[in-house]
Amino acid sequence: MNALRPLLVASLGVAVSAQASAAPNTINNMNNMMSKHAMTINLGAENGSKQDGQAFLSDTAGGLKVKVQIKNEPAGASEPAHIHQGTCAKLNPAPWKPLSPVVNGLSVTTVSGVTIADLKKAHYAINAHKSAAAIKVYVSCGDL
């Protein structure tokens, strides 16, 4: 047993470390991966849209780079996207930071003056809307 003790301690350390770097996403019960300067979150479909996906956030010299990828976006759609204060379950409807619209399933934006560390100080969520005309209809959301 004493010979196995270092192996057990090392395995336990890896398991605890993996859990510490994952945060729950209440929309789709998946784990979001975080590090000091990068974050990947899962986006869950809302309002029957079947539009789920992921957002990849990373600190850059120019600010926070946010890449949103959404599956099943209708052809020809342009879906406004934002970072909102709050969570997907309790979202402040006023956008905190605008993102480029999702077109052909993709949005890439650099938000100046924001870092991953800033996002970790409070609750935020990324969401996409059906269209500019149907801005109150959310099609996808993920908690940061």
N, CA, C and O atoms as a GROMACS GRO file, in nm:
protein
  576
    1MET      N    1   0.082  -0.120   0.000
    1MET     CA    2   0.000   0.000   0.000
    1MET      C    3   0.086   0.126   0.000
    1MET      O    4   0.055   0.223  -0.069
    2ASN      N    5   0.197   0.125   0.078
    2ASN     CA    6   0.284   0.243   0.083
    2ASN      C    7   0.343   0.275  -0.054
    2ASN      O    8   0.367   0.392  -0.085
    3ALA      N    9   0.367   0.174  -0.136
    3ALA     CA   10   0.421   0.198  -0.269
    3ALA      C   11   0.318   0.266  -0.358
    3ALA      O   12   0.356   0.339  -0.450
    4LEU      N   13   0.190   0.245  -0.334
    4LEU     CA   14   0.085   0.305  -0.414
    4LEU      C   15   0.047   0.445  -0.369
    4LEU      O   16  -0.017   0.518  -0.444
    5ARG      N   17   0.084   0.483  -0.248
    5ARG     CA   18   0.044   0.612  -0.192
    5ARG      C   19   0.082   0.731  -0.280
    5ARG      O   20  -0.003   0.817  -0.304
    6PRO      N   21   0.207   0.741  -0.331
    6PRO     CA   22   0.239   0.857  -0.417
    6PRO      C   23   0.152   0.861  -0.544
    6PRO      O   24   0.112   0.968  -0.589
    7LEU      N   25   0.122   0.744  -0.599
    7LEU     CA   26   0.038   0.739  -0.718
    7LEU      C   27  -0.103   0.785  -0.688
    7LEU      O   28  -0.163   0.858  -0.767
    8LEU      N   29  -0.159   0.745  -0.574
    8LEU     CA   30  -0.293   0.787  -0.534
    8LEU      C   31  -0.298   0.938  -0.509
    8LEU      O   32  -0.394   1.004  -0.550
    9VAL      N   33  -0.197   0.991  -0.443
    9VAL     CA   34  -0.192   1.134  -0.414
    9VAL      C   35  -0.183   1.213  -0.545
    9VAL      O   36  -0.252   1.314  -0.560
   10ALA      N   37  -0.100   1.168  -0.640
   10ALA     CA   38  -0.087   1.237  -0.768
   10ALA      C   39  -0.218   1.233  -0.846
   10ALA      O   40  -0.257   1.333  -0.906
   11SER      N   41  -0.286   1.118  -0.847
   11SER     CA   42  -0.414   1.106  -0.919
   11SER      C   43  -0.519   1.196  -0.859
   11SER      O   44  -0.595   1.260  -0.932
   12LEU      N   45  -0.523   1.203  -0.728
   12LEU     CA   46  -0.620   1.290  -0.661
   12LEU      C   47  -0.593   1.436  -0.695
   12LEU      O   48  -0.686   1.513  -0.715
   13GLY      N   49  -0.466   1.475  -0.700
   13GLY     CA   50  -0.429   1.613  -0.734
   13GLY      C   51  -0.474   1.650  -0.874
   13GLY      O   52  -0.521   1.762  -0.896
   14VAL      N   53  -0.460   1.559  -0.970
   14VAL     CA   54  -0.503   1.585  -1.107
   14VAL      C   55  -0.655   1.600  -1.111
   14VAL      O   56  -0.705   1.690  -1.178
   15ALA      N   57  -0.729   1.514  -1.040
   15ALA     CA   58  -0.876   1.522  -1.039
   15ALA      C   59  -0.924   1.653  -0.979
   15ALA      O   60  -1.017   1.715  -1.032
   16VAL      N   61  -0.864   1.695  -0.869
   16VAL     CA   62  -0.904   1.820  -0.804
   16VAL      C   63  -0.870   1.938  -0.895
   16VAL      O   64  -0.949   2.032  -0.906
   17SER      N   65  -0.753   1.934  -0.958
   17SER     CA   66  -0.712   2.042  -1.048
   17SER      C   67  -0.807   2.054  -1.167
   17SER      O   68  -0.840   2.165  -1.207
   18ALA      N   69  -0.850   1.942  -1.224
   18ALA     CA   70  -0.943   1.946  -1.338
   18ALA      C   71  -1.077   2.005  -1.296
   18ALA      O   72  -1.135   2.084  -1.371
   19GLN      N   73  -1.126   1.970  -1.179
   19GLN     CA   74  -1.252   2.026  -1.131
   19GLN      C   75  -1.240   2.176  -1.106
   19GLN      O   76  -1.336   2.249  -1.128
   20ALA      N   77  -1.125   2.222  -1.061
   20ALA     CA   78  -1.108   2.364  -1.030
   20ALA      C   79  -1.107   2.449  -1.156
   20ALA      O   80  -1.138   2.568  -1.149
   21SER      N   81  -1.073   2.390  -1.272
   21SER     CA   82  -1.068   2.469  -1.394
   21SER      C   83  -1.198   2.464  -1.474
   21SER      O   84  -1.206   2.521  -1.583
   22ALA      N   85  -1.299   2.395  -1.421
   22ALA     CA   86  -1.426   2.386  -1.492
   22ALA      C   87  -1.535   2.455  -1.412
   22ALA      O   88  -1.539   2.446  -1.289
   23ALA      N   89  -1.624   2.523  -1.482
   23ALA     CA   90  -1.737   2.590  -1.417
   23ALA      C   91  -1.866   2.541  -1.482
   23ALA      O   92  -1.869   2.520  -1.603
   24PRO      N   93  -1.972   2.524  -1.405
   24PRO     CA   94  -2.095   2.473  -1.464
   24PRO      C   95  -2.165   2.576  -1.551
   24PRO      O   96  -2.163   2.695  -1.522
   25ASN      N   97  -2.225   2.528  -1.656
   25ASN     CA   98  -2.309   2.611  -1.743
   25ASN      C   99  -2.450   2.561  -1.720
   25ASN      O  100  -2.485   2.451  -1.762
   26THR      N  101  -2.533   2.641  -1.654
   26THR     CA  102  -2.665   2.596  -1.613
   26THR      C  103  -2.759   2.575  -1.729
   26THR      O  104  -2.858   2.502  -1.715
   27ILE      N  105  -2.733   2.636  -1.843
   27ILE     CA  106  -2.822   2.618  -1.958
   27ILE      C  107  -2.818   2.475  -2.009
   27ILE      O  108  -2.924   2.416  -2.032
   28ASN      N  109  -2.701   2.417  -2.026
   28ASN     CA  110  -2.696   2.284  -2.085
   28ASN      C  111  -2.617   2.184  -2.002
   28ASN      O  112  -2.577   2.079  -2.052
   29ASN      N  113  -2.595   2.216  -1.875
   29ASN     CA  114  -2.530   2.125  -1.781
   29ASN      C  115  -2.397   2.071  -1.832
   29ASN      O  116  -2.362   1.955  -1.809
   30MET      N  117  -2.323   2.154  -1.902
   30MET     CA  118  -2.191   2.117  -1.950
   30MET      C  119  -2.089   2.196  -1.870
   30MET      O  120  -2.124   2.295  -1.805
   31ASN      N  121  -1.964   2.154  -1.873
   31ASN     CA  122  -1.860   2.228  -1.803
   31ASN      C  123  -1.791   2.324  -1.898
   31ASN      O  124  -1.760   2.288  -2.012
   32ASN      N  125  -1.767   2.444  -1.851
   32ASN     CA  126  -1.693   2.545  -1.926
   32ASN      C  127  -1.549   2.541  -1.876
   32ASN      O  128  -1.525   2.530  -1.756
   33MET      N  129  -1.455   2.551  -1.967
   33MET     CA  130  -1.314   2.547  -1.930
   33MET      C  131  -1.260   2.689  -1.916
   33MET      O  132  -1.287   2.776  -1.999
   34MET      N  133  -1.184   2.711  -1.808
   34MET     CA  134  -1.127   2.843  -1.782
   34MET      C  135  -0.979   2.830  -1.748
   34MET      O  136  -0.936   2.729  -1.692
   35SER      N  137  -0.904   2.932  -1.781
   35SER     CA  138  -0.767   2.945  -1.734
   35SER      C  139  -0.750   3.093  -1.699
   35SER      O  140  -0.846   3.170  -1.703
   36LYS      N  141  -0.631   3.131  -1.664
   36LYS     CA  142  -0.608   3.270  -1.622
   36LYS      C  143  -0.636   3.370  -1.735
   36LYS      O  144  -0.684   3.480  -1.709
   37HIS      N  145  -0.607   3.332  -1.860
   37HIS     CA  146  -0.620   3.426  -1.971
   37HIS      C  147  -0.706   3.376  -2.086
   37HIS      O  148  -0.705   3.434  -2.194
   38ALA      N  149  -0.780   3.268  -2.064
   38ALA     CA  150  -0.868   3.214  -2.169
   38ALA      C  151  -0.986   3.142  -2.107
   38ALA      O  152  -0.980   3.097  -1.992
   39MET      N  153  -1.094   3.133  -2.184
   39MET     CA  154  -1.216   3.070  -2.134
   39MET      C  155  -1.292   3.016  -2.255
   39MET      O  156  -1.301   3.082  -2.359
   40THR      N  157  -1.347   2.897  -2.242
   40THR     CA  158  -1.436   2.840  -2.342
   40THR      C  159  -1.568   2.810  -2.274
   40THR      O  160  -1.570   2.743  -2.171
   41ILE      N  161  -1.678   2.859  -2.330
   41ILE     CA  162  -1.808   2.832  -2.270
   41ILE      C  163  -1.900   2.765  -2.372
   41ILE      O  164  -1.884   2.782  -2.493
   42ASN      N  165  -1.993   2.691  -2.322
   42ASN     CA  166  -2.095   2.628  -2.405
   42ASN      C  167  -2.216   2.718  -2.413
   42ASN      O  168  -2.259   2.777  -2.314
   43LEU      N  169  -2.272   2.728  -2.531
   43LEU     CA  170  -2.392   2.806  -2.555
   43LEU      C  171  -2.507   2.709  -2.576
   43LEU      O  172  -2.499   2.618  -2.659
   44GLY      N  173  -2.614   2.728  -2.501
   44GLY     CA  174  -2.731   2.642  -2.513
   44GLY      C  175  -2.840   2.708  -2.595
   44GLY      O  176  -2.860   2.830  -2.588
   45ALA      N  177  -2.910   2.627  -2.673
   45ALA     CA  178  -3.021   2.678  -2.754
   45ALA      C  179  -3.133   2.728  -2.664
   45ALA      O  180  -3.157   2.673  -2.557
   46GLU      N  181  -3.200   2.833  -2.708
   46GLU     CA  182  -3.313   2.888  -2.634
   46GLU      C  183  -3.431   2.908  -2.728
   46GLU      O  184  -3.414   2.924  -2.849
   47ASN      N  185  -3.550   2.908  -2.671
   47ASN     CA  186  -3.675   2.936  -2.742
   47ASN      C  187  -3.695   2.846  -2.864
   47ASN      O  188  -3.745   2.890  -2.967
   48GLY      N  189  -3.656   2.719  -2.850
   48GLY     CA  190  -3.677   2.621  -2.956
   48GLY      C  191  -3.592   2.642  -3.080
   48GLY      O  192  -3.622   2.586  -3.185
   49SER      N  193  -3.486   2.721  -3.070
   49SER     CA  194  -3.405   2.756  -3.187
   49SER      C  195  -3.315   2.642  -3.236
   49SER      O  196  -3.278   2.639  -3.354
   50LYS      N  197  -3.280   2.550  -3.149
   50LYS     CA  198  -3.184   2.442  -3.180
   50LYS      C  199  -3.046   2.498  -3.216
   50LYS      O  200  -2.965   2.430  -3.280
   51GLN      N  201  -3.019   2.623  -3.174
   51GLN     CA  202  -2.891   2.687  -3.202
   51GLN      C  203  -2.803   2.683  -3.078
   51GLN      O  204  -2.814   2.768  -2.989
   52ASP      N  205  -2.717   2.584  -3.072
   52ASP     CA  206  -2.620   2.576  -2.963
   52ASP      C  207  -2.481   2.594  -3.021
   52ASP      O  208  -2.464   2.599  -3.143
   53GLY      N  209  -2.382   2.605  -2.935
   53GLY     CA  210  -2.246   2.624  -2.984
   53GLY      C  211  -2.150   2.653  -2.871
   53GLY      O  212  -2.169   2.606  -2.759
   54GLN      N  213  -2.047   2.729  -2.901
   54GLN     CA  214  -1.945   2.764  -2.803
   54GLN      C  215  -1.897   2.906  -2.826
   54GLN      O  216  -1.910   2.962  -2.935
   55ALA      N  217  -1.840   2.962  -2.720
   55ALA     CA  218  -1.770   3.090  -2.730
   55ALA      C  219  -1.631   3.071  -2.673
   55ALA      O  220  -1.613   3.007  -2.569
   56PHE      N  221  -1.534   3.125  -2.742
   56PHE     CA  222  -1.394   3.116  -2.702
   56PHE      C  223  -1.346   3.257  -2.671
   56PHE      O  224  -1.349   3.345  -2.758
   57LEU      N  225  -1.303   3.279  -2.548
   57LEU     CA  226  -1.260   3.412  -2.504
   57LEU      C  227  -1.113   3.406  -2.466
   57LEU      O  228  -1.070   3.310  -2.402
   58SER      N  229  -1.036   3.508  -2.504
   58SER     CA  230  -0.896   3.511  -2.466
   58SER      C  231  -0.846   3.655  -2.456
   58SER      O  232  -0.890   3.743  -2.530
   59ASP      N  233  -0.755   3.676  -2.363
   59ASP     CA  234  -0.691   3.806  -2.346
   59ASP      C  235  -0.591   3.826  -2.460
   59ASP      O  236  -0.512   3.737  -2.490
   60THR      N  237  -0.595   3.944  -2.521
   60THR     CA  238  -0.497   3.981  -2.623
   60THR      C  239  -0.446   4.122  -2.591
   60THR      O  240  -0.501   4.189  -2.504
   61ALA      N  241  -0.345   4.164  -2.661
   61ALA     CA  242  -0.291   4.299  -2.639
   61ALA      C  243  -0.396   4.406  -2.667
   61ALA      O  244  -0.393   4.513  -2.606
   62GLY      N  245  -0.488   4.379  -2.759
   62GLY     CA  246  -0.591   4.477  -2.794
   62GLY      C  247  -0.716   4.471  -2.711
   62GLY      O  248  -0.804   4.557  -2.723
   63GLY      N  249  -0.727   4.370  -2.626
   63GLY     CA  250  -0.846   4.353  -2.542
   63GLY      C  251  -0.892   4.209  -2.542
   63GLY      O  252  -0.815   4.119  -2.576
   64LEU      N  253  -1.015   4.188  -2.504
   64LEU     CA  254  -1.072   4.053  -2.494
   64LEU      C  255  -1.122   4.008  -2.631
   64LEU      O  256  -1.212   4.070  -2.687
   65LYS      N  257  -1.063   3.901  -2.685
   65LYS     CA  258  -1.109   3.846  -2.812
   65LYS      C  259  -1.220   3.746  -2.782
   65LYS      O  260  -1.203   3.654  -2.702
   66VAL      N  261  -1.336   3.765  -2.847
   66VAL     CA  262  -1.452   3.678  -2.827
   66VAL      C  263  -1.489   3.619  -2.962
   66VAL      O  264  -1.526   3.692  -3.055
   67LYS      N  265  -1.480   3.487  -2.973
   67LYS     CA  266  -1.520   3.416  -3.094
   67LYS      C  267  -1.641   3.330  -3.058
   67LYS      O  268  -1.632   3.241  -2.974
   68VAL      N  269  -1.753   3.357  -3.123
   68VAL     CA  270  -1.877   3.283  -3.099
   68VAL      C  271  -1.905   3.196  -3.221
   68VAL      O  272  -1.904   3.244  -3.335
   69GLN      N  273  -1.929   3.068  -3.197
   69GLN     CA  274  -1.966   2.974  -3.303
   69GLN      C  275  -2.100   2.912  -3.267
   69GLN      O  276  -2.114   2.852  -3.160
   70ILE      N  277  -2.198   2.926  -3.355
   70ILE     CA  278  -2.332   2.874  -3.330
   70ILE      C  279  -2.372   2.783  -3.445
   70ILE      O  280  -2.359   2.820  -3.562
   71LYS      N  281  -2.421   2.664  -3.411
   71LYS     CA  282  -2.470   2.570  -3.511
   71LYS      C  283  -2.618   2.596  -3.539
   71LYS      O  284  -2.689   2.649  -3.454
   72ASN      N  285  -2.661   2.558  -3.655
   72ASN     CA  286  -2.803   2.563  -3.695
   72ASN      C  287  -2.859   2.704  -3.711
   72ASN      O  288  -2.980   2.723  -3.699
   73GLU      N  289  -2.774   2.801  -3.737
   73GLU     CA  290  -2.823   2.936  -3.764
   73GLU      C  291  -2.894   2.933  -3.901
   73GLU      O  292  -2.841   2.876  -3.996
   74PRO      N  293  -3.012   2.993  -3.912
   74PRO     CA  294  -3.082   2.994  -4.041
   74PRO      C  295  -2.997   3.062  -4.150
   74PRO      O  296  -2.925   3.158  -4.123
   75ALA      N  297  -3.007   3.010  -4.271
   75ALA     CA  298  -2.933   3.068  -4.384
   75ALA      C  299  -2.971   3.214  -4.402
   75ALA      O  300  -3.088   3.251  -4.397
   76GLY      N  301  -2.869   3.298  -4.424
   76GLY     CA  302  -2.891   3.439  -4.447
   76GLY      C  303  -2.919   3.522  -4.323
   76GLY      O  304  -2.942   3.642  -4.333
   77ALA      N  305  -2.916   3.460  -4.206
   77ALA     CA  306  -2.946   3.532  -4.082
   77ALA      C  307  -2.827   3.618  -4.038
   77ALA      O  308  -2.712   3.589  -4.069
   78SER      N  309  -2.859   3.724  -3.966
   78SER     CA  310  -2.760   3.808  -3.897
   78SER      C  311  -2.815   3.825  -3.756
   78SER      O  312  -2.911   3.899  -3.735
   79GLU      N  313  -2.752   3.757  -3.661
   79GLU     CA  314  -2.805   3.753  -3.524
   79GLU      C  315  -2.719   3.838  -3.431
   79GLU      O  316  -2.603   3.805  -3.407
   80PRO      N  317  -2.776   3.947  -3.380
   80PRO     CA  318  -2.700   4.030  -3.286
   80PRO      C  319  -2.653   3.947  -3.165
   80PRO      O  320  -2.724   3.858  -3.118
   81ALA      N  321  -2.534   3.978  -3.117
   81ALA     CA  322  -2.479   3.906  -3.002
   81ALA      C  323  -2.422   4.008  -2.904
   81ALA      O  324  -2.374   4.115  -2.943
   82HIS      N  325  -2.428   3.974  -2.776
   82HIS     CA  326  -2.382   4.065  -2.670
   82HIS      C  327  -2.328   3.987  -2.551
   82HIS      O  328  -2.355   3.868  -2.535
   83ILE      N  329  -2.251   4.057  -2.470
   83ILE     CA  330  -2.222   4.011  -2.333
   83ILE      C  331  -2.317   4.090  -2.245
   83ILE      O  332  -2.323   4.212  -2.252
   84HIS      N  333  -2.391   4.019  -2.162
   84HIS     CA  334  -2.485   4.081  -2.069
   84HIS      C  335  -2.439   4.056  -1.926
   84HIS      O  336  -2.372   3.956  -1.899
   85GLN      N  337  -2.475   4.145  -1.837
   85GLN     CA  338  -2.456   4.120  -1.694
   85GLN      C  339  -2.564   4.022  -1.650
   85GLN      O  340  -2.676   4.025  -1.702
   86GLY      N  341  -2.530   3.936  -1.554
   86GLY     CA  342  -2.624   3.837  -1.504
   86GLY      C  343  -2.594   3.699  -1.561
   86GLY      O  344  -2.484   3.673  -1.608
   87THR      N  345  -2.692   3.613  -1.554
   87THR     CA  346  -2.679   3.477  -1.603
   87THR      C  347  -2.789   3.452  -1.707
   87THR      O  348  -2.880   3.533  -1.722
   88CYS      N  349  -2.779   3.341  -1.777
   88CYS     CA  350  -2.882   3.310  -1.877
   88CYS      C  351  -3.019   3.298  -1.810
   88CYS      O  352  -3.121   3.334  -1.870
   89ALA      N  353  -3.021   3.249  -1.688
   89ALA     CA  354  -3.148   3.235  -1.615
   89ALA      C  355  -3.203   3.369  -1.567
   89ALA      O  356  -3.324   3.386  -1.555
   90LYS      N  357  -3.114   3.465  -1.541
   90LYS     CA  358  -3.156   3.597  -1.490
   90LYS      C  359  -3.067   3.703  -1.554
   90LYS      O  360  -2.972   3.752  -1.493
   91LEU      N  361  -3.100   3.737  -1.677
   91LEU     CA  362  -3.017   3.824  -1.759
   91LEU      C  363  -3.063   3.969  -1.751
   91LEU      O  364  -3.183   3.998  -1.758
   92ASN      N  365  -2.968   4.060  -1.735
   92ASN     CA  366  -3.000   4.202  -1.749
   92ASN      C  367  -3.022   4.224  -1.898
   92ASN      O  368  -2.930   4.203  -1.977
   93PRO      N  369  -3.141   4.266  -1.940
   93PRO     CA  370  -3.169   4.277  -2.083
   93PRO      C  371  -3.087   4.384  -2.157
   93PRO      O  372  -3.076   4.380  -2.279
   94ALA      N  373  -3.030   4.479  -2.084
   94ALA     CA  374  -2.946   4.581  -2.147
   94ALA      C  375  -2.807   4.522  -2.173
   94ALA      O  376  -2.742   4.477  -2.078
   95PRO      N  377  -2.760   4.522  -2.297
   95PRO     CA  378  -2.626   4.467  -2.325
   95PRO      C  379  -2.517   4.541  -2.247
   95PRO      O  380  -2.521   4.663  -2.234
   96TRP      N  381  -2.421   4.465  -2.196
   96TRP     CA  382  -2.306   4.524  -2.128
   96TRP      C  383  -2.199   4.559  -2.232
   96TRP      O  384  -2.144   4.669  -2.231
   97LYS      N  385  -2.171   4.464  -2.323
   97LYS     CA  386  -2.074   4.487  -2.431
   97LYS      C  387  -2.130   4.426  -2.559
   97LYS      O  388  -2.165   4.308  -2.560
   98PRO      N  389  -2.138   4.503  -2.666
   98PRO     CA  390  -2.185   4.447  -2.793
   98PRO      C  391  -2.077   4.360  -2.858
   98PRO      O  392  -1.958   4.385  -2.841
   99LEU      N  393  -2.121   4.259  -2.930
   99LEU     CA  394  -2.032   4.174  -3.009
   99LEU      C  395  -2.076   4.185  -3.155
   99LEU      O  396  -2.187   4.230  -3.184
  100SER      N  397  -1.990   4.146  -3.245
  100SER     CA  398  -2.028   4.144  -3.386
  100SER      C  399  -2.144   4.047  -3.404
  100SER      O  400  -2.150   3.946  -3.334
  101PRO      N  401  -2.235   4.074  -3.496
  101PRO     CA  402  -2.346   3.982  -3.519
  101PRO      C  403  -2.295   3.845  -3.565
  101PRO      O  404  -2.191   3.834  -3.630
  102VAL      N  405  -2.370   3.742  -3.530
  102VAL     CA  406  -2.339   3.607  -3.576
  102VAL      C  407  -2.392   3.595  -3.718
  102VAL      O  408  -2.512   3.610  -3.742
  103VAL      N  409  -2.303   3.567  -3.812
  103VAL     CA  410  -2.338   3.550  -3.952
  103VAL      C  411  -2.271   3.422  -4.001
  103VAL      O  412  -2.151   3.402  -3.979
  104ASN      N  413  -2.347   3.335  -4.065
  104ASN     CA  414  -2.295   3.204  -4.108
  104ASN      C  415  -2.236   3.128  -3.990
  104ASN      O  416  -2.138   3.055  -4.004
  105GLY      N  417  -2.298   3.145  -3.872
  105GLY     CA  418  -2.257   3.071  -3.753
  105GLY      C  419  -2.136   3.124  -3.681
  105GLY      O  420  -2.086   3.058  -3.590
  106LEU      N  421  -2.086   3.242  -3.718
  106LEU     CA  422  -1.961   3.292  -3.659
  106LEU      C  423  -1.966   3.441  -3.629
  106LEU      O  424  -2.020   3.520  -3.706
  107SER      N  425  -1.909   3.477  -3.514
  107SER     CA  426  -1.890   3.616  -3.474
  107SER      C  427  -1.753   3.626  -3.408
  107SER      O  428  -1.720   3.546  -3.321
  108VAL      N  429  -1.673   3.723  -3.448
  108VAL     CA  430  -1.543   3.747  -3.385
  108VAL      C  431  -1.534   3.895  -3.353
  108VAL      O  432  -1.551   3.980  -3.441
  109THR      N  433  -1.506   3.926  -3.226
  109THR     CA  434  -1.500   4.064  -3.178
  109THR      C  435  -1.384   4.078  -3.080
  109THR      O  436  -1.358   3.987  -3.003
  110THR      N  437  -1.316   4.191  -3.083
  110THR     CA  438  -1.221   4.224  -2.977
  110THR      C  439  -1.280   4.341  -2.898
  110THR      O  440  -1.307   4.448  -2.953
  111VAL      N  441  -1.301   4.317  -2.769
  111VAL     CA  442  -1.361   4.417  -2.680
  111VAL      C  443  -1.247   4.485  -2.603
  111VAL      O  444  -1.186   4.424  -2.516
  112SER      N  445  -1.218   4.610  -2.635
  112SER     CA  446  -1.107   4.679  -2.569
  112SER      C  447  -1.143   4.712  -2.424
  112SER      O  448  -1.258   4.738  -2.390
  113GLY      N  449  -1.040   4.709  -2.341
  113GLY     CA  450  -1.057   4.746  -2.201
  113GLY      C  451  -1.119   4.639  -2.112
  113GLY      O  452  -1.152   4.667  -1.997
  114VAL      N  453  -1.135   4.517  -2.163
  114VAL     CA  454  -1.194   4.408  -2.084
  114VAL      C  455  -1.097   4.289  -2.086
  114VAL      O  456  -1.034   4.261  -2.187
  115THR      N  457  -1.088   4.220  -1.971
  115THR     CA  458  -1.003   4.101  -1.960
  115THR      C  459  -1.082   3.986  -1.900
  115THR      O  460  -1.192   4.005  -1.847
  116ILE      N  461  -1.026   3.867  -1.909
  116ILE     CA  462  -1.086   3.750  -1.844
  116ILE      C  463  -1.099   3.777  -1.694
  116ILE      O  464  -1.199   3.741  -1.633
  117ALA      N  465  -0.998   3.840  -1.634
  117ALA     CA  466  -1.003   3.872  -1.491
  117ALA      C  467  -1.124   3.959  -1.459
  117ALA      O  468  -1.187   3.940  -1.355
  118ASP      N  469  -1.157   4.054  -1.545
  118ASP     CA  470  -1.276   4.138  -1.525
  118ASP      C  471  -1.403   4.053  -1.524
  118ASP      O  472  -1.492   4.074  -1.441
  119LEU      N  473  -1.410   3.958  -1.615
  119LEU     CA  474  -1.530   3.873  -1.626
  119LEU      C  475  -1.549   3.784  -1.504
  119LEU      O  476  -1.661   3.748  -1.468
  120LYS      N  477  -1.438   3.748  -1.440
  120LYS     CA  478  -1.446   3.660  -1.324
  120LYS      C  479  -1.492   3.733  -1.197
  120LYS      O  480  -1.519   3.669  -1.096
  121LYS      N  481  -1.502   3.865  -1.203
  121LYS     CA  482  -1.541   3.944  -1.085
  121LYS      C  483  -1.691   3.948  -1.062
  121LYS      O  484  -1.735   3.986  -0.954
  122ALA      N  485  -1.771   3.910  -1.163
  122ALA     CA  486  -1.917   3.916  -1.152
  122ALA      C  487  -1.978   3.810  -1.243
  122ALA      O  488  -1.905   3.730  -1.302
  123HIS      N  489  -2.109   3.810  -1.255
  123HIS     CA  490  -2.179   3.716  -1.342
  123HIS      C  491  -2.208   3.782  -1.476
  123HIS      O  492  -2.264   3.892  -1.482
  124TYR      N  493  -2.170   3.713  -1.583
  124TYR     CA  494  -2.195   3.760  -1.719
  124TYR      C  495  -2.241   3.642  -1.805
  124TYR      O  496  -2.218   3.526  -1.771
  125ALA      N  497  -2.306   3.673  -1.915
  125ALA     CA  498  -2.349   3.571  -2.010
  125ALA      C  499  -2.335   3.627  -2.151
  125ALA      O  500  -2.346   3.748  -2.173
  126ILE      N  501  -2.311   3.538  -2.245
  126ILE     CA  502  -2.312   3.575  -2.386
  126ILE      C  503  -2.441   3.521  -2.445
  126ILE      O  504  -2.478   3.406  -2.421
  127ASN      N  505  -2.509   3.605  -2.523
  127ASN     CA  506  -2.628   3.555  -2.590
  127ASN      C  507  -2.636   3.608  -2.732
  127ASN      O  508  -2.575   3.709  -2.768
  128ALA      N  509  -2.713   3.536  -2.812
  128ALA     CA  510  -2.743   3.577  -2.949
  128ALA      C  511  -2.893   3.592  -2.962
  128ALA      O  512  -2.970   3.516  -2.902
  129HIS      N  513  -2.934   3.692  -3.040
  129HIS     CA  514  -3.076   3.722  -3.060
  129HIS      C  515  -3.118   3.674  -3.199
  129HIS      O  516  -3.035   3.658  -3.288
  130LYS      N  517  -3.246   3.653  -3.217
  130LYS     CA  518  -3.298   3.603  -3.345
  130LYS      C  519  -3.264   3.698  -3.460
  130LYS      O  520  -3.223   3.653  -3.567
  131SER      N  521  -3.281   3.827  -3.439
  131SER     CA  522  -3.250   3.928  -3.541
  131SER      C  523  -3.257   4.065  -3.476
  131SER      O  524  -3.299   4.077  -3.361
  132ALA      N  525  -3.217   4.168  -3.549
  132ALA     CA  526  -3.230   4.305  -3.496
  132ALA      C  527  -3.377   4.341  -3.476
  132ALA      O  528  -3.411   4.412  -3.382
  133ALA      N  529  -3.463   4.291  -3.563
  133ALA     CA  530  -3.608   4.319  -3.551
  133ALA      C  531  -3.670   4.239  -3.436
  133ALA      O  532  -3.767   4.284  -3.375
  134ALA      N  533  -3.616   4.120  -3.407
  134ALA     CA  534  -3.668   4.036  -3.298
  134ALA      C  535  -3.564   4.028  -3.187
  134ALA      O  536  -3.527   3.919  -3.143
  135ILE      N  537  -3.516   4.144  -3.143
  135ILE     CA  538  -3.406   4.153  -3.046
  135ILE      C  539  -3.442   4.091  -2.911
  135ILE      O  540  -3.352   4.049  -2.838
  136LYS      N  541  -3.570   4.085  -2.876
  136LYS     CA  542  -3.609   4.029  -2.747
  136LYS      C  543  -3.615   3.877  -2.747
  136LYS      O  544  -3.638   3.816  -2.642
  137VAL      N  545  -3.594   3.815  -2.862
  137VAL     CA  546  -3.598   3.669  -2.872
  137VAL      C  547  -3.455   3.616  -2.871
  137VAL      O  548  -3.380   3.636  -2.967
  138TYR      N  549  -3.418   3.547  -2.763
  138TYR     CA  550  -3.284   3.489  -2.752
  138TYR      C  551  -3.285   3.351  -2.819
  138TYR      O  552  -3.377   3.272  -2.799
  139VAL      N  553  -3.180   3.324  -2.899
  139VAL     CA  554  -3.169   3.195  -2.965
  139VAL      C  555  -3.060   3.108  -2.904
  139VAL      O  556  -3.061   2.986  -2.921
  140SER      N  557  -2.966   3.170  -2.832
  140SER     CA  558  -2.857   3.095  -2.771
  140SER      C  559  -2.799   3.175  -2.656
  140SER      O  560  -2.792   3.298  -2.663
  141CYS      N  561  -2.756   3.106  -2.550
  141CYS     CA  562  -2.700   3.175  -2.434
  141CYS      C  563  -2.602   3.083  -2.361
  141CYS      O  564  -2.620   2.961  -2.358
  142GLY      N  565  -2.499   3.144  -2.302
  142GLY     CA  566  -2.404   3.070  -2.220
  142GLY      C  567  -2.351   3.156  -2.109
  142GLY      O  568  -2.317   3.273  -2.130
  143ASP      N  569  -2.344   3.101  -1.989
  143ASP     CA  570  -2.291   3.174  -1.872
  143ASP      C  571  -2.140   3.175  -1.875
  143ASP      O  572  -2.076   3.074  -1.905
  144LEU      N  573  -2.082   3.292  -1.844
  144LEU     CA  574  -1.936   3.304  -1.834
  144LEU      C  575  -1.892   3.270  -1.695
  144LEU      O  576  -1.772   3.274  -1.666
   0.00000   0.00000   0.00000
